Amino acid sequence: MDKIIVYVDDAAYAQQQLAPLRGSAAHPQSAHWVVVACAPRMTHRISKWVSHSARENWRAKWADKLFGLTVPWLASRGDTVHTVLAKGPLPELTERLLAEHPGARVLDARRPKFGQDLPPVTAEQPSASPNRWSVPGAVAGMGAMLVLAAE
């Protein structure tokens, strides 16, 4: 049985990413999926207005909705599915899950966010993209000055 640990934060995006893997000829036997829900981060300012238990309840409801969309789709071919809600750093969770499921593959099916780097799933995964655009303040200021001078 093939064991796959998959990190998910959007059901539709995850189904799009996992569809080729589910339907491939290299995946004829049943699989054991460990679906890890990665809830969106709440801003720091929310902690002033919302209690810790209310945040945890929201995370649990969010995960239940995600699992409700993802688990039936994965289990429709007879695969077994185990669900986990991510709490804390993802590399530590990955190490713990790999200890529980030796030989499992780790897939990151989280939707990329524009202008925001997702935290790495494993210790070996690079944390930032090397081709990220960044404009130093001096260059932006010089560009604004040139636009003003042109007018």
TAQUI-V610690 format. One record per backbone hydrogen bond with DSSP energy under -1.0 kcal/mol. NH is the residue of the N-H (numbers start at 1). CO is the residue of the C=O. If there is no record, write none. Layout:
NH:CO
NH:CO
This chain:
2:30
4:32
5:105
6:34
7:107
8:36
14:10
15:11
16:12
17:13
18:14
19:15
22:18
23:19
27:24
32:2
33:80
34:4
35:82
36:6
37:84
38:8
48:45
49:46
50:46
55:51
56:52
57:53
58:54
59:55
60:56
61:57
62:58
63:59
64:60
65:61
66:62
67:63
68:64
69:65
70:66
71:67
74:70
75:71
78:75
80:31
82:33
84:35
86:37
93:89
94:90
95:91
96:92
97:93
98:94
99:95
100:96
101:97
104:101
105:3
107:5
109:7
116:113
140:136
141:137
142:138
143:139
144:140
145:141
146:142
147:143
148:144
149:145
150:146
151:147
